[in-house]
Amino acid sequence: MAYAIKTEIEDPQAETFVFAGQKTMYVGKHIAEGDVVFLFASENEGGQGLIARGVVTSSEPTPRRPDLERQTPRVS
C-alpha cells in the first residue's frame, strides 16, 4: 500500500528521512515496513511539494493520549 507524509523537511536532498510522531494521511496508522511512502515538503513551511518516493524500513504507532477525545493517528 502507498502512503503520504506532508511535513517540514529540512534537507530535501538527504538519502534517508526519519520522522517522529508524524501525522499521516489516508489511513496512515496502518503504515508498515515495506510500504511505499510519498514525501511532501509542506508548502506552508516553505517546501516544494512532492520531493521523494521511498520505502518504509520501520514504523511504530504513537501511543494514544487518554486526555484527548479525538487524536490524529501518528507514527514514528
Buried (B, 14 or more C-beta within 10 A) or exposed (E): EEBBBBBEBEEEEEEEBEBEEBBBEEEBEBBEEEBEBBBBBBEEEEBEEEBBEBEBEEBEBBEEEEEEEEEEBBBE
